[in-house]
Amino acid sequence: MEPTQEQIKTLAAKLNEATKKEVITIETREEENLSLTDSKFGGYPYVPKNGHIPRDSEGNPFFMVAQINCEQLPENNIYPKKGLLQFWIIDGDDLYGLDLQDPCSNAGKRVLYFPELTEGLSLDEVKLQYVLTEEYTPMTPYKELALTFIRREEGITPWDVNFDRLFTDLWNEAFSDDIETIWDLTEETRRLLWDIVPDGTEHRIGGYPYFTQQDPREEDSPFTELLLQMNSDGDYIMWGTMGVANFFIHKKDLKEKNFEEVLYNWDC
């Protein structure tokens, strides 16, 4: 016997409650003259005095896709309370620095953390260092978007590697017709479920991810924390063909503010 819509809604609500996590969604807007320490997608970065733009093995500067000023975030238990995080990828690479064999490699991406915002280089000094050679990037070089942050709690998305197992277990507890995977359900039931559960497609910090293809992690992956998700966004951001980029980190490393080992992935 096919479950009713109300039964499916109840099951989805139970899954949402059981997997609820803190998430900060991000809205973008065009804004000129952001400061070098403001949160932004693209634009010019904060660089401390005597500091340098990260460069590839040939000496070419990386491209900064995002900068998050922790003190501009709403109260949360995801990011450090202070400091600034920057996300960089290699310029001039068809894969935007993605290493398919080793997604944690820092050869094509960097995540930098500055625990204290000391005196930095001026905009003119930054511009002297930050001269992209290829300008093959998911954003228009030097174009910057201001960010607005909204905190909430949200359950698991259907794209997460653990969704199928968690949902299937709940379904088999609730109904007599056991299934091995969510794909054993009718198309109508799946469509109803997709309309109920969070889709996670926004730019976001924390919570659960969205992918256009599939989760690159295994079920037992230690990279459980979504450090940043950056989706394609109208005329401003384009990961391949309407793709999405994700940065994941170990919970322990995030707590210890160690950003050396971050799993970077994008797909379209």
HELIX and SHEET records of a PDB file:
HELIX    1   1 GLN A    5  ALA A   18  1                                  14    
HELIX    2   2 CYS A   70  GLN A   72  5                                   3    
HELIX    3   3 LEU A  123  GLN A  129  1                                   7    
HELIX    4   4 PHE A  163  ALA A  174  1                                  12    
HELIX    5   5 ILE A  182  ASP A  184  5                                   3    
HELIX    6   6 GLU A  187  ILE A  196  1                                  10    
HELIX    7   7 LYS A  251  LYS A  255  1                                   5    
SHEET    1   A 7 LYS A 109  PHE A 114  0                                        
SHEET    2   A 7 LEU A  84  ILE A  89 -1                                        
SHEET    3   A 7 PHE A  63  ASN A  69 -1                                        
SHEET    4   A 7 LYS A  40  GLY A  42 -1                                        
SHEET    5   A 7 GLU A 144  GLU A 154 -1                                        
SHEET    6   A 7 LYS A  21  GLU A  30 -1                                        
SHEET    7   A 7 HIS A 203  GLY A 206 -1                                        
SHEET    1   B 3 GLU A 225  ASN A 231  0                                        
SHEET    2   B 3 VAL A 244  ILE A 249 -1                                        
SHEET    3   B 3 VAL A 262  ASP A 267 -1                                        
END                                                                             
